[in-house]
Amino acid sequence: MVTKSSTYLPRLPKLDWVQGIRDPIWGEIGITEVEKKIIQTETFSRLRGIKQLSFAYLAFPGAVHSRFEHSIGVMHMTDQLLKSVKNEEPHIEMGSEHRQLLRLAALLHDIGHPPFSHAMENLFSYYPEIWREVKEGLPTDFKDFMVSRKKDYGAPREHEDFTDYLICTDPAIQRVLKDWVKTTNDDSFMKMEEEQQVAFIKDVVAKLAIGEEVTSQAVSDTYRKLGKIFKGVMSGDIDADKIDYLARDNYYCGLPYELDITSLREQLIVDNGELTLLPNGIKFVNTVILARYWLITEVHQNIWDTFTTDKAVELLNRKLKEAPERAELIFEIFTKWQDSNLVEFLVKSNDENIRKILTTEYDIKEIGQLDYLEAHPYVRVAMQVLSETENHHHIPKLQEDLRKEIGRDDLFIHINRVKSPSFAMKVKGGNLLRNEILRGISEESLKNFRIVIYGENNHTTKINPNVSFIPEQSEQIDDYLENLGKDELKKLIAYLVIRRYRKICEECSEQKLILASDFLLLVMEIISDILRKRNSNSQGPTRQIIYQVARLIQKAIHEDEIKIRGDINLKDNEITPSFHREIRKHEQIGLISYSRRIDQLKREDMTDDFEVNPVVFRFDRRFTLSTYGIKKLNKIRDLRTAVPEYSEYLKIWDIITSSAEKNLSGIERIIAENSQ
């Protein structure tokens, strides 16, 4: 159930509706002439045959809704978010053509989705070498287009790249958009030559649709400002895309989570050109994050959805390797195919089980699992690293390792993980980092973080007797496995995960990368050594000290062409949400700990004109390396010669330590300035 949006105050410029679409989620959605023509193109109509929730319909029969209605819903929700912006100060000149532009960008944002949506993207995340192998066989116009966008057409592609390509090259879409540009009342539009119209579609419409900022100097400053606002509308902790898919997916899966859209009314403002949330709007953020959490844990992690996706990905990889003209085939999958085409392709693979799986006749069973909470801190690190997008290509290799050890080819490994909220949305007078509900969801997500093994129920799973003592380098990781007792399957998973982690370290050394988790531990060690020399009773550094030192060291190692691998941003002067998440992750893993000191702090959730003195008493956290964190650093160093994968990787550690020594005075200054 959702609250309809008809109660919003209409403040946006008027548009002429030519038709209404009756939507089960948002009620009557008006569409304009240009939107109607876009919807009627063959390329957009293809979305009717692409399910929003991939294979979830095998467990939730109602989940057969498509990207088609979702795209229309996102267009409508874009309007509702724009209507929620409080007109407390002039922020931008918005005419009817600007409103129409943003609606068109929202309508087109998913046009490059492949069949079964994100299931296909998993294929290229697990097997990124596919693109490198077929890159030169891709259509010339696509390669030329990617080069013009300064993108590598041989890197793993996401649907946004194909969305960008289709908006800019599809003849029918181009024709509709050009006609719209010519007939709009904006004088700057009407004066455009055809070449300028094409450039406008490429530099403004397509950029907005794929979530990139408008940077072209050939358009007025209004469009660049609109681009920044629209990015907040389409990508963030609450955005039009997320609101629609949460409301729609919950509805069609029969889940009773409500999103009261009207509670956002006048809770958004434009501050310094960016969409910003007022403190009272945090209640809606909490609702969205909770709905997202339950959708992931109850639907996205359902056994039929995850197992079928993993089976389809493996089967597709095998079939594509056999295809004589697979570059053309892959391109067609992203630009022409619907779900039915992909199912037909899979069924023709002669795999005896695919028909049973797609009819749920297959006797699937969860063979075993390793929970994050029961894993040793060292194993937790390896699980976290393996679950990160940059390392997904190691999951099929881990799966092959498991099959080899157990002797069963029907086993599949899936990592159930709920990615933490981004905390990135600006809040007037503060941020979302101190929101206890969002932080609680991040911690609750760990209860669902586990490595799961699926297989056919009529097989007997027996562990090779040689596995019980972990044959390779057993003395080096026995203490990781003690807490798992006599469960040999859990011990085997943990062992294989550690072994795969070492391969990732080896890969990082070849590419001159350091894992974000290891980088942060080294920074903590460097700061701790300095503080210990200054004061043996030090409580440890604050988060701000760690962040500033990490920035300094990152800049220093960049000169040695060393980069950090992982989702951590150190570019801003103030602590970034991704850095905050990394610190929290290390707390939860057990590699760092913290002590608390009570200080008076200014409230971050109050506006500047709040009448009462906005001061509260809050805990000031001081962080230290835990016993496990210290042991992890020492243990890997001790294995420099014993484990070949570590020997080269530790040379990168040495560069970081050396860089810290060269910048010792700068680090000490940061500590002194932030310790007062």
C-alpha positions in Angstrom: 0.0 0.0 0.0 1.2 3.5 -0.8 -0.3 6.9 -0.3 -1.3 8.5 -3.5 0.4 11.7 -4.5 -2.6 13.8 -5.5 -2.4 16.0 -2.4 0.9 17.6 -3.5 0.7 21.3 -4.1 1.1 21.9 -7.8 4.0 24.4 -8.1 5.6 23.1 -11.2 5.1 24.8 -14.6 2.1 23.5 -16.5 2.3 20.7 -19.1 -0.4 19.6 -21.6 -1.5 16.1 -20.9 -2.8 14.2 -23.9 -3.5 10.9 -22.1 -3.8 9.3 -18.7 -2.3 6.0 -17.6 -4.0 4.2 -14.8 -1.2 2.9 -12.6 -1.9 0.5 -9.7 0.7 2.2 -7.5 0.3 5.9 -8.2 -3.2 6.2 -9.7 -3.7 8.4 -12.7 -0.4 9.4 -14.4 -0.7 12.1 -17.0 1.6 11.9 -20.1 2.4 14.5 -22.7 2.6 14.2 -26.4 6.4 13.7 -26.5 6.2 11.1 -23.7 3.5 9.2 -25.5 5.6 9.1 -28.7 8.7 7.8 -26.7 6.6 5.2 -25.0 5.3 4.0 -28.4 8.8 3.5 -29.9 9.9 -0.1 -30.4 13.0 0.4 -28.2 11.0 1.6 -25.2 8.2 -1.0 -25.8 10.9 -3.7 -25.4 10.8 -2.9 -21.7 7.3 -4.5 -21.5 9.0 -7.9 -21.8 11.8 -7.4 -19.2 10.8 -8.2 -15.6 11.7 -5.8 -12.9 12.6 -8.5 -10.4 14.4 -11.0 -12.6 13.6 -14.6 -11.4 11.7 -13.5 -8.2 8.4 -14.5 -9.9 9.4 -18.2 -9.3 8.7 -17.6 -5.6 6.4 -14.6 -5.8 4.0 -15.3 -8.7 2.8 -11.6 -8.7 6.3 -10.3 -9.4 5.9 -10.2 -13.2 5.8 -6.4 -13.5 8.2 -5.0 -16.0 10.7 -2.2 -16.5 8.1 -0.6 -18.7 5.7 0.4 -16.0 8.6 1.1 -13.6 10.0 3.7 -16.0 6.7 5.5 -16.3 6.4 5.4 -12.5 9.9 6.9 -12.1 8.9 9.7 -14.5 5.8 10.4 -12.4 7.8 10.2 -9.1 10.3 12.7 -10.4 7.5 15.2 -10.6 6.4 14.5 -7.1 9.9 15.0 -5.7 10.2 18.3 -7.5 6.9 19.3 -6.1 8.1 18.5 -2.7 10.9 21.1 -2.9 10.1 24.0 -0.6 9.9 27.4 -2.3 11.6 29.3 0.5 14.1 31.0 -1.7 14.6 31.4 -5.5 16.7 28.4 -6.6 16.4 28.0 -10.3 14.3 29.3 -13.2 12.2 26.3 -14.2 9.9 26.6 -17.2 7.7 23.9 -18.7 10.4 22.8 -21.1 12.8 22.2 -18.1 10.1 20.1 -16.3 9.5 18.2 -19.5 13.2 17.6 -20.0 13.6 16.0 -16.5 10.5 13.8 -17.0 12.0 12.6 -20.3 15.3 11.8 -18.7 13.5 9.8 -16.0 11.4 8.0 -18.5 14.4 6.9 -20.5 16.7 6.0 -17.6 16.3 2.2 -17.9 16.0 1.9 -21.6 19.3 -0.1 -21.9 18.4 -2.8 -19.4 19.1 -6.4 -20.6 16.7 -9.3 -20.1 16.0 -10.2 -16.5 17.5 -6.9 -15.5 20.3 -7.2 -13.0 20.7 -11.0 -13.5 22.4 -10.3 -16.8 24.7 -7.7 -15.3 25.9 -10.4 -12.9 27.2 -12.3 -15.9 29.7 -9.6 -16.7 30.5 -8.9 -13.1 31.4 -12.6 -12.6 33.1 -13.0 -16.0 34.5 -9.6 -16.9 36.9 -11.2 -19.3 34.0 -11.6 -21.8 34.1 -7.9 -22.8 37.9 -8.0 -23.3 37.5 -11.0 -25.5 34.7 -9.6 -27.7 35.4 -5.9 -27.6 36.8 -5.6 -31.2 33.8 -7.6 -32.5 31.2 -5.1 -31.2 29.5 -2.8 -33.7 31.7 0.0 -35.0 29.1 2.7 -34.1 28.9 1.5 -30.5 32.7 1.5 -30.2 32.9 4.9 -31.7 30.2 6.2 -29.4 32.0 4.8 -26.3 35.3 6.4 -27.4 33.4 9.7 -27.9 32.2 9.4 -24.3 35.8 8.7 -23.2 34.8 5.2 -22.0 36.6 1.9 -22.6 34.3 -0.4 -24.6 36.4 -3.4 -23.5 35.6 -2.9 -19.7 32.7 -4.6 -18.0 29.6 -2.7 -19.2 26.5 -1.7 -17.2 23.1 -1.0 -18.5 23.7 2.8 -18.2 26.2 2.6 -21.1 23.6 1.0 -23.4 20.9 3.5 -22.2 23.3 6.3 -23.1 24.0 4.7 -26.5 20.3 4.1 -27.4 19.1 7.6 -26.5 21.9 9.1 -28.7 21.6 6.7 -31.6 18.2 5.1 -31.9 16.5 6.7 -35.0 13.0 6.7 -33.5 14.0 8.2 -30.2 16.2 10.7 -31.9 13.3 11.7 -34.2 10.9 12.2 -31.3 13.4 14.2 -29.2 14.4 16.4 -32.1 10.8 17.2 -32.9 10.2 18.1 -29.3 13.3 20.4 -29.2 12.0 22.2 -32.3 8.5 22.7 -31.1 9.2 23.8 -27.5 8.7 27.5 -26.5 12.3 27.9 -25.3 14.0 30.4 -27.6 17.4 28.7 -27.2 15.9 25.4 -28.3 14.1 26.9 -31.4 17.3 28.5 -32.7 19.2 25.2 -32.7 20.4 23.7 -35.9 20.1 19.9 -36.3 23.7 19.4 -35.3 23.1 21.4 -32.1 19.9 19.4 -31.4 21.9 16.1 -31.6 24.5 17.6 -29.3 21.8 18.7 -26.9 20.3 15.2 -26.7 23.7 13.7 -26.2 25.1 16.3 -23.7 21.9 17.0 -21.7 19.1 14.5 -22.2 21.3 11.4 -22.2 23.6 12.7 -19.4 20.6 13.3 -17.1 19.1 9.9 -17.9 22.3 8.0 -16.9 22.9 10.0 -13.8 25.9 12.1 -15.0 26.3 15.8 -14.5 25.7 18.2 -17.4 29.1 19.8 -18.0 28.8 21.0 -21.6 29.5 24.7 -22.0 27.4 24.8 -25.1 24.2 24.9 -23.0 23.0 27.6 -20.6 23.9 27.5 -16.9 20.3 26.6 -16.1 20.8 23.1 -17.5 23.9 22.5 -15.5 22.1 23.6 -12.3 19.1 21.4 -13.2 21.6 18.5 -13.7 22.8 18.7 -10.1 19.3 18.8 -8.7 18.1 16.0 -10.9 21.1 13.8 -9.8 19.7 14.1 -6.3 16.2 13.3 -7.5 17.4 10.2 -9.3 20.3 8.9 -7.2 20.6 9.0 -3.4 19.2 7.7 -0.1 15.8 8.7 -1.4 15.2 9.1 -5.1 12.5 8.7 -7.7 13.9 5.4 -8.9 14.2 3.9 -5.4 10.8 5.1 -4.3 9.0 3.7 -7.3 10.7 0.3 -7.3 10.2 -0.1 -3.5 6.5 0.7 -3.7 6.0 -1.3 -6.9 8.1 -4.4 -5.9 6.6 -4.6 -2.4 3.1 -4.3 -3.9 3.5 -7.0 -6.5 5.3 -9.4 -4.1 2.5 -9.0 -1.6 4.6 -7.3 1.1 2.7 -4.8 3.3 5.3 -2.0 3.6 3.9 1.5 3.1 5.6 4.6 1.7 3.8 7.8 2.6 5.0 10.1 -0.2 3.0 13.0 1.2 5.2 13.2 4.3 8.0 14.6 2.1 6.0 17.6 1.1 8.1 20.8 1.6 10.9 18.7 3.2 13.3 19.3 0.4 15.2 22.5 -0.5 17.9 23.4 -2.9 21.0 24.4 -1.0 24.1 25.5 -2.9 22.6 24.0 -6.0 22.1 20.6 -4.4 18.9 18.8 -3.3 18.9 18.9 0.5 16.7 17.3 3.0 15.1 19.2 6.0 15.4 17.4 9.3 11.7 16.4 9.4 12.2 14.6 6.2 14.5 12.0 7.9 11.3 10.1 8.9 10.6 9.4 5.3 14.3 8.3 4.7 13.9 5.8 7.6 10.8 4.4 6.0 12.5 4.0 2.6 15.6 2.3 4.1 13.5 -0.1 6.1 11.3 -1.0 3.1 14.5 -1.5 1.1 16.0 -3.8 3.8 13.0 -6.1 3.9 12.6 -6.2 0.2 16.2 -7.4 -0.1 16.1 -10.0 2.7 12.7 -11.4 1.8 12.7 -11.2 -2.0 16.1 -10.5 -3.5 17.7 -13.2 -1.2 14.9 -15.8 -1.8 16.4 -19.2 -2.6 14.7 -19.5 -6.0 15.7 -16.0 -7.2 19.4 -16.3 -6.2 19.8 -19.9 -7.3 18.1 -19.4 -10.7 20.2 -16.3 -11.3 23.4 -18.0 -10.5 22.5 -21.0 -12.6 21.5 -18.8 -15.6 24.7 -16.8 -15.3 26.9 -19.9 -15.4 24.9 -21.4 -18.3 25.0 -18.1 -20.2 28.8 -17.9 -19.8 29.2 -21.4 -21.2 26.8 -20.8 -24.1 28.4 -17.5 -25.1 31.8 -19.1 -25.2 30.4 -21.6 -27.8 28.6 -18.9 -29.9 30.5 -18.2 -33.1 29.5 -14.5 -33.2 29.1 -13.8 -29.6 30.0 -10.0 -29.8 27.0 -9.4 -32.0 24.9 -11.7 -29.7 25.9 -9.9 -26.5 25.1 -6.5 -28.2 21.6 -7.8 -29.2 20.9 -9.0 -25.7 21.3 -5.5 -24.3 19.6 -3.7 -27.1 17.0 -6.1 -28.7 16.2 -9.0 -26.4 13.4 -9.5 -24.0 13.1 -12.1 -21.2 11.5 -14.6 -23.6 14.5 -14.5 -25.9 16.9 -15.3 -23.1 14.7 -18.1 -21.7 14.6 -19.7 -25.2 18.4 -19.3 -25.5 18.9 -21.1 -22.1 16.4 -23.9 -22.8 18.2 -24.6 -26.1 21.4 -25.2 -24.2 20.5 -28.9 -23.7 21.1 -28.5 -19.9 18.8 -31.1 -18.5 18.0 -29.1 -15.3 17.1 -25.7 -16.7 13.6 -26.6 -17.6 13.1 -28.0 -14.1 14.5 -24.9 -12.5 12.3 -22.5 -14.5 9.2 -24.5 -13.6 10.4 -24.9 -9.9 10.3 -28.7 -10.3 14.0 -28.8 -9.5 14.6 -30.1 -5.9 16.7 -27.3 -4.7 18.2 -27.3 -1.2 20.5 -25.2 0.9 23.4 -27.5 1.5 25.3 -25.3 4.0 26.3 -21.8 4.9 28.8 -19.8 6.7 27.4 -16.9 8.7 29.3 -13.7 9.0 28.6 -13.4 12.8 30.1 -16.9 13.5 33.2 -16.3 11.4 36.6 -15.4 12.8 37.5 -11.7 12.2 40.1 -12.8 9.6 37.5 -14.8 7.7 35.1 -11.8 8.0 37.6 -9.6 6.2 37.9 -12.1 3.4 34.1 -12.5 3.1 33.7 -8.7 3.0 36.5 -8.3 0.3 35.0 -11.1 -1.8 31.5 -9.6 -1.6 32.7 -6.2 -3.1 31.8 -5.6 -6.7 35.5 -5.3 -7.8 36.1 -8.8 -6.7 33.0 -10.6 -7.9 34.9 -12.4 -10.6 36.5 -14.5 -7.9 33.1 -16.0 -6.8 32.9 -18.5 -9.8 36.5 -19.5 -8.9 35.6 -20.0 -5.3 32.6 -22.1 -6.6 34.9 -24.3 -8.7 37.2 -24.7 -5.7 34.3 -26.0 -3.6 33.0 -28.3 -6.3 36.5 -29.8 -6.7 36.9 -30.4 -3.0 33.5 -32.0 -2.5 33.2 -33.7 -5.9 29.8 -32.2 -6.9 29.2 -30.2 -10.0 25.7 -29.1 -9.1 26.8 -26.8 -6.2 26.4 -23.0 -6.4 27.8 -20.4 -4.1 25.9 -17.2 -3.4 26.9 -14.3 -1.1 23.8 -12.9 0.7 24.7 -9.3 1.5 22.6 -6.2 2.2 24.6 -3.2 1.1 24.5 -0.5 3.7 22.6 2.7 3.0 24.8 5.4 1.5 24.2 8.1 4.1 25.2 10.5 1.2 22.1 12.8 1.1 22.7 16.3 2.4 20.6 17.3 5.5 20.1 20.9 6.4 22.4 21.5 9.4 24.0 18.1 9.4 24.1 14.7 7.7 22.6 11.2 7.9 25.8 9.7 9.5 24.4 10.0 13.0 21.0 8.7 12.2 20.6 5.8 14.6 17.9 3.9 12.6 20.1 3.9 9.5 23.1 2.9 11.5 21.0 0.2 13.1 20.0 -1.1 9.6 23.7 -1.3 8.7 24.4 -3.4 11.7 21.3 -5.6 11.3 22.4 -6.3 7.7 25.2 -8.4 9.1 22.8 -10.9 10.4 21.9 -11.6 6.7 25.5 -11.6 5.5 26.5 -15.2 4.8 27.9 -17.4 2.1 25.3 -20.0 1.1 25.8 -23.2 -0.8 22.8 -24.5 -2.9 22.5 -27.8 -4.6 20.1 -30.6 -5.6 18.4 -32.2 -2.7 18.8 -35.8 -3.9 22.6 -35.8 -3.6 24.5 -36.7 -0.5 27.1 -34.1 0.5 30.2 -35.7 1.8 33.4 -33.8 2.6 36.6 -35.4 1.3 38.3 -36.8 4.4 41.5 -35.0 3.5 39.7 -31.7 3.8 39.0 -32.1 7.5 42.5 -30.9 8.4 42.7 -28.2 5.6 45.5 -29.7 3.6 47.3 -26.6 2.3 49.2 -24.4 4.8 46.9 -25.7 7.6 49.1 -24.4 10.4 48.7 -20.9 9.1 44.9 -20.7 9.4 43.9 -23.3 12.0 43.2 -20.6 14.6 40.7 -19.0 12.1 38.6 -22.2 12.2 38.6 -23.2 15.9 35.2 -21.6 16.6 33.5 -23.6 13.8 33.9 -26.8 15.8 33.3 -30.0 14.0 31.3 -28.6 11.1 33.6 -29.6 8.3 31.6 -27.9 5.6 31.8 -24.5 7.4 35.5 -25.0 7.9 36.0 -25.8 4.3 34.1 -22.7 3.2 36.2 -20.5 5.5 39.4 -22.1 4.3 38.5 -21.6 0.6 37.4 -18.0 1.3 40.8 -17.3 2.9 42.6 -18.9 0.0 40.6 -16.8 -2.5 41.4 -13.7 -0.4 45.1 -14.4 -0.9 44.5 -14.6 -4.7 42.9 -11.2 -4.6 45.9 -9.9 -2.7 48.1 -11.3 -5.5 45.9 -9.7 -8.1 46.2 -6.3 -6.3 50.0 -6.5 -6.2 50.0 -7.0 -10.0 47.8 -4.0 -10.5 49.6 -1.8 -7.8 46.5 -1.7 -5.6 45.9 -2.0 -1.9 42.6 -3.2 -0.5 40.7 -0.5 1.3 40.4 -2.7 4.4 44.2 -3.1 4.6 44.9 0.5 3.9 42.7 1.6 6.8 44.4 -0.8 9.2 47.9 0.5 8.1 46.7 4.1 8.7 45.5 3.1 12.1 48.8 1.4 12.9 50.8 4.5 11.8 48.7 6.8 13.9 48.8 4.5 16.9 52.6 4.3 16.8 52.9 8.1 16.8 50.4 8.5 19.6 52.1 5.8 21.7 55.4 7.6 21.4 53.8 10.9 22.4 51.6 9.6 25.2 51.4 6.1 26.4 47.9 6.8 27.9 46.4 8.0 24.6 42.8 7.0 24.0 43.4 6.7 20.3 42.6 8.9 17.3 39.2 10.4 16.5 37.5 9.5 13.2 38.5 12.9 11.9 42.2 12.3 12.6 42.0 8.9 10.8 40.3 10.5 7.8 42.7 13.4 7.4 45.8 11.1 7.8 44.3 8.6 5.3 43.9 11.5 2.8 47.5 12.6 3.3 48.9 9.1 2.8 46.6 8.4 -0.2 48.0 11.5 -1.9 51.6 10.5 -1.1 51.2 6.9 -2.5 49.5 8.2 -5.6 52.9 9.6 -6.6 54.1 5.9 -6.5 51.0 5.0 -8.7 49.5 3.0 -5.8 45.7 3.2 -5.7 43.1 1.9 -3.3 40.7 -0.9 -4.3 37.3 -0.6 -2.7 34.4 1.7 -2.2 36.1 4.5 -0.2 36.2 8.1 -1.1 38.8 10.4 0.5 38.5 13.4 -1.8 36.4 15.7 0.4 37.7 17.9 3.2 35.2 16.5 5.6 34.5 12.8 6.3 32.7 11.1 3.4 29.9 8.6 3.9 32.0 5.8 2.3 34.8 6.4 4.8 32.3 6.4 7.6 31.0 3.0 6.4 34.5 1.6 6.2 35.2 2.5 9.8 31.9 1.0 10.9 32.7 -2.1 8.9 36.0 -2.5 10.7 34.2 -2.1 14.0 31.7 -4.8 13.1 34.4 -7.1 11.8 36.3 -6.8 15.1 39.6 -5.3 13.8 39.2 -1.9 15.5 37.5 -0.9 18.7 36.6 2.4 20.3 36.2 4.1 23.6 33.8 6.9 24.4 34.2 10.3 25.9 31.3 12.6 26.6 31.6 16.0 25.0 29.2 18.9 24.3 28.5 19.0 20.6 26.4 21.2 18.3 23.2 19.4 17.2 23.4 18.4 13.5 19.7 17.9 13.0 18.6 21.5 13.7 18.4 24.5 11.4 20.4 27.6 12.2 17.4 29.6 13.3 16.4 27.1 16.0 15.4 29.1 19.0 16.9 26.9 21.7 20.7 26.7 22.0 21.4 23.6 19.8 23.9 21.9 22.1 23.7 18.3 23.1 25.9 15.8 25.0 27.3 13.2 22.7 29.8 10.4 22.9 33.1 11.3 21.2 34.6 8.1 19.9 38.3 7.3 20.0 39.4 4.4 17.9 42.2 1.8 18.4 43.4 -1.3 16.7 41.8 -4.3 18.4 43.8 -7.4 19.4 42.6 -9.0 16.2 43.6 -6.0 14.1 47.1 -6.1 15.5 47.3 -9.8 15.0 46.1 -9.6 11.4 48.8 -7.1 10.5 51.5 -9.1 12.2 50.3 -12.4 10.8 50.3 -11.3 7.2 53.8 -9.9 7.6 54.9 -13.1 9.2 53.7 -15.0 6.2 55.6 -12.9 3.7 57.8 -15.8 2.6 55.4 -18.6 3.5 52.5 -17.4 1.3 53.6 -16.5 -2.2 50.5 -14.3 -2.8 51.5 -12.1 0.1 55.2 -11.5 -0.8 54.5 -9.0 -3.6 51.4 -7.5 -1.9 53.4 -6.7 1.2 55.8 -4.6 -0.9 52.8 -2.2 -1.4 52.5 -2.1 2.4 56.1 -1.2 2.6 55.6 1.7 0.2 52.7 3.0 2.4 54.8 2.8 5.6 57.7 4.5 3.8 55.4 7.3 2.6 54.1 7.8 6.1 57.7 8.2 7.4 58.4 10.8 4.7 55.3 12.7 5.7 55.7 12.3 9.5 55.6 16.1 10.2 52.3 16.4 8.3 50.7 13.5 10.1 51.8 14.9 13.5 50.4 18.3 12.6 47.0 16.7 11.8 47.0 14.8 15.1 47.9 18.0 17.0 45.3 20.2 15.3 42.5 17.6 15.8 43.4 16.6 19.4 42.6 20.0 21.0 
